[in-house]
């Protein structure tokens, strides 16, 4: 009896996991309409309707489970979506209907209440994975730029007090597994098994339900800030500026000066405002990928290792110390980064506020034209962050000039191998 107990436990785990059934709507990723694509249902209250692995709300699904366990939330609660529709229309855009263009988010995620109204009325538990609202942002760096004369208030985009009006978008990840596998040039079965095994067997359906192709991973999502008229994004006569920024809590929020993250973010917002004031649109894409997706604990361990090594913090040891602690230099996988831009309908970026080749190559490989790459002005680089800049330049992280035609061709040829 004791010898068979582990096997029995494994069987219980796999078969007790929420299962889909015949009532589950079929998903056709990249279909020409929402009705043909079908809704994504990851509810745990109606297992027969499930057609996705995981649960709604991504990483926050764990808090939902805790709230239910603590009797703070009814497990049967359904969101009242009255008046929650997007404050600014986005899409549909042509890229939504190319299954290879968008694989890490649901293009229809913000339009659930509209395009799946009949299914919701019939009692199907479908939840938005994207929300679009309006807001203002205020950063001291914007007031500094106004004081220096680099920005001027116009009363519409930038008001005299330094507030900038924006359209704000929150996006939770929704992975189409066949598309993710193709993007990384790996077999879907290998992807599923790796996700299952190296997440401690959290999602048995990854290996037991090959008929389910959509996965809602418990990871951080993306926030987008649009400055100016979003319609300019698809207007070839108007410019688009963009900063793709990966989360750095220490710098972005608390102003730590060991890196250039907040200065680069602030500079990107400044460029976006300037572009918007000239009739275009600025796009800030903020990805929850703390510490190059290695995590903040690993990041702080690396800080200690860098500063305590013989000779102090040195550019030539920057990436070596990271790899010694984490086993890899970077896990952001920028291959998935262009998806949000495809969702917005971006086909070209006139001013890309980044010199990172790791960000540039996937954009070009994904068919997005980049006309100019804007670097951070030297005077905005904190003294303690110069080691980072020197290390990245030495490692070929940056390109110090705008790409010429040969470089564009080379980036397209490299595709997503870097």
N, C-alpha and C positions, 0 to 999 in steps of 0.2 A: 504493500500500500504506500509506504513512504517513498519507494523508488519511482512511483508514477505520479506523485503529488506535483512536482514542477510542471510536468506535461499537462496535467489537468488545470492548473492555474493559468497556464498560457492559453489554453482553449477557452477558459471563461473570459479572459480579458478580450480576446479577439471577437467572440460571439456576442458579448454584452455591449459592444460599442454600438452607437446609433447607426442604424442601417437604412438605406433608401428602399423604395419599393416601386410597384407598378404605377402608383399615383404621382411619382416624381416627374416633373416636367423635363423634357429633353433639352439639352444645351447644344446649340450649333454655333460654336465660337466664330465670330467674324461674319455672321449672317447679315443680309442687307437691311433687316428691320429688327426691332426689339422683339416683336412677336415671334419671328422666326428663330431668333437667337434663344429666347426663353429666359425666364427669371432664374437667378441663382438663389437657391434655398438651402440654408445651412442651419435650419431650426433644430432644436433638440426636443421641442414639444410635440412635433408631428413627424416622427421618423419616416413614415411612408412617403412624405413629400420631399425628403432630402435628396438633393442631387449634387452636393458638394461635400468635400472632406473638411473637417474643422468646424468652426462655429462662427456666427456673426460677431462683429466687434473685434476680431483679431486678438491682440494681446489683452485687450480690456475684457474679453470673455472670461478671463480668470477672476477678475473682480466681480463680474456678474455671478459666477459660480459661488464665490465667497459670500456675496450679498444674499443669495438664496439660502446658503447653508446657515447664515446668521439670522434668517427669518426677516431680513430687511427688504426683500424683493420677492414678489410672487413669481414662481417659475412659469406661470401662464400669462404674464404681462405681455401685451402687444402695444407697440408704439403707436400713438395717435399722430399721424403725419399731416394733420390739418395745418395749413399755412407754413409748411416747412420746405416748400418748393424753392429751387434756386433763385437767389436774388438777382442773378445775371444769367441769361441763357448761354450755354456752352454746347456746341454741337447740334446735331450729329456732323461729324467731319469725315471726309473720305477715308482717313486712316482707320476709322472704327471698323471698317468692313474688310480690312486686310488682316487675316488672322496672324500674320507674321509681325505686324507693326506693334500691336499691343498685346502683351502676354502676362503682365503683372498687375493689372487693375481692370475693373469692370467699366467699360466705357459708358454703360447705361446706369451706373451706380447712383447718380444724382437725380435720375428721372424715374425712379421706381414708382412713385405715387401717380405719375402720369401714364407711363407706358404699360404698366402692369396693374392698372386700376381694376380691371375685371377680376384678375386673379386675387387681388387683395379683398375685393368685395365678396368673393367666394370663400374667404377664410384662409387663404394661403399666407403663411408667415414669411413675407419677403421684406428685407430690411435694406435701406440705403447703405452704400459703402462710400459714398461721396456726398459732401454738403458744400454749398456755395452761398456765401453771405457777403455783406458789405461791412467795412470797418475803417478805422483810422489807425495809423501807426505814428509813433513819435519817438525819435532817437536823438540824443544830444549831438550826434555826428551830423545830422541834417541841419540843426541850428548852426553848427560850426561852419558847414558848407555855405549856408546863407550869409553868415557874418563875413566869410571870406570872399563872397561874391560869386562863388561857383554855381550856386542855385539862387533863384529868386521866386518869391511867392507869386502865384498867379490867381489865388483865390478859389481855384477849382481843384487842381491836382495837389498843389502845395499851398497851404494857408499860412498867413503871416506868423502864427505862433509856432510853426514848424511841423504841424500835423500833415501827413500825406494820406489822401483818400485812396483806398485800395479795394479790390475785390479779393476775397479770401476764400480759398478752397482747401478743404480737408479730405484726404484720400486714404482709405484703408486698403492694404494689399489684397488682391485677388489673383491667384496664380492659375493660369491655364497650363497644366503640366506638360502636354505635348509641345506647346509653344516654348515653354521654358527649356525643355530638353533640347529642342532644335536650336534655340538661341545659343546654348552652350556646346552644341555639337556632341551631345551624349545621348545614350539610349534612355528612353523614358523609364524603363524598368530599373535601370541603374540609379536614376534620379530618385525614383520612389523608394527604393530600398535604402539608399543613403539617408534620405530624409527620415525614414522610419528608424533605422538602426542608430543613427548618431543624434537623434532627439530622444533617446531612451525608450523607444517604442510608444511614443505619445499618440501617434495616429495610425492604428492598425489598418485602417481602410486604405492607406497608401499601398499596402501590399495585398490586401484581401479583396479590394474592389477596383479592379482595372477598368470597370465600366464608368467609374466616376473620374472625370478629368479636371475638375476644378478644386482647388485647395485654398483655404483661407488661413494663411500661416499666422501664428501668434507673434508677429514682429511689428516694430514701429512702422508707421506709414509716412506720408508726405504731406506737407502743407505748401500751397502755392499762393503767392501774393502777386496779383496783377495790378499794375499801375497804368492808368490811362484807359483808353477804349479797347476792350478785348476784341472788337471787330477788326482792329488794325492788324491782328495776328495773321489773318488770312487775306489781307489787302496788300497786293504787291507794291502799291504806291506808297505805303507807309512803313516806317522802320520798326524793327523788333529788337529790343535789348534783352539779355538774359544772363542771370547768374544762377548756376546750379551749385548749391551749397550743402555740404554734409555736416550734420549736427556736431557742434563742439560746445557742450554746456559750459565748461569752464571759461571759455573766451566769449562766446555769444551772449551769455547771460551775466556772468560775473566779472568779465573783463580781464581774465588772466592773460598775461602778456608773453607767454612762452611760445605762442603761435600767432599766425596772422589771420585767424578765422574771423573774429568780429570785424577787424579793419577791412578785410576783403568783402565781408557781407555788407557793411555800411557803404563801402565804395560801390558795390554792385547796385544797392538801392539808389544811390545818388545817380548813377548812370541810367538806371531805369526811369527815374523821375525826369531827368533831362530829356530822355528819348520821348517820354509821354508828353511832355510839354511842347514838343515839336510835332505833335500829332500822331506819334506812334504808340507802342505799348511796351511796357517793361515787365519782365517775368522773373520772379524770384522763386526758384524751386528749392524747398528746404526738406532734405531727406533725413529721417531718423536713423543715422548710421554713425553713432558715437564712436570716436576713436578709430576711424577707418573701418567701422563695423567690428572692431575687436572688443569693444566695450570699454567703459570708463575705468573699471578695476585694472584691466590690462594696461590701459593708457597710463595710469598713475604709477604702476609698477615700472613701466618703461621710463617714465620721468626719473624715478629714483635711480634706475640702472644707468641712465645716461649721465646724471650729475655726479654719481659716486665713482665712476670708472676713472682709472688713472689718466691724468691729463685733463679731466673735466669733460664737460659736454662738448663734443666735437662733431662736425659735419660728416667726417668720413666714417664715424661709428653710429650715425643716427639710425639708419635702417637695420644695421647689424644688431643693435640692442633690441629693436622691436622684434626682429625675427627670433632672437634667442628666447624671448619671453613668450611670444605668441605662436611661433612656428611658421609665421608668414608675415609679410610686410603690410599687406592690405587685403581686406575681405569685402570691400564695398561693391564689387562686381558692377562696374559702371555699364555693363552690357544691358542692364535693365533700365538704366536711367532715362534713355530717350522716350520711353513709353508715355510718360506724362506729357511730354511735348507733342507727341503724336496725337494724344487725346485732345490737346488744345488746338490742334490743326496747324502746328508749326511746320513749315517747309523750309524756312530760312531764318537765320539769326544774323542780323546786321552787326550787332555789337555783343560779342560773347565775353563776359567779364570773367575770364579764367585763362591761364596759360598752360593748364594741365593737359598733356597729351592723352592721359587716361580718360579724360572727359571728352576731349575733342574727337578722338578716333571713333568711338561708338556713335556719335552724332552723325559724322560723315558716312560711316558704314550704314547707318539707318536711313540715309537719303536726305538728311537735313544739311542745307548749305550754310557754312559759317563764313561770313565775309570779313570780319575783323575780330581779332582777339585782343581784349583790353587787359593790361596788367595793372597790378596795384602800384600806385605811385610810391617811390622809395621812402618818402617822408612819412608814410602811413605805417611803415613796418616797425614794430616795437624792437628795441635793441636786443632783448632776450630771444626774439624770434628769428634773428638773423641766422642762427645755426640751422634752423629748419629750412629757410630759403636756400642757403648754401648747399645743404644736403640734397634738396630736391633738384636743384640745378645740376649738381654733379652727377646725380643718378639719372638724368634725362627726363625728370618729371615734367619740366617746363619747356616750352618753346619760347624763345625770347623775341619772336617777331611773328607777324601775320603769315599764314601759310601761303606759299605760291602754288601754281597749278600742279607742279610735280609732287609737292607734299600732299595735296588733296588726293591725287591719284594713288599715292602710296598708302594713305590712310584708308581709302576704300579697299585697296588690295589686302591690307592687314586685316580688315574686317574687325572681328571681335576677339582676335587671338591674344591681344595684349592684356 
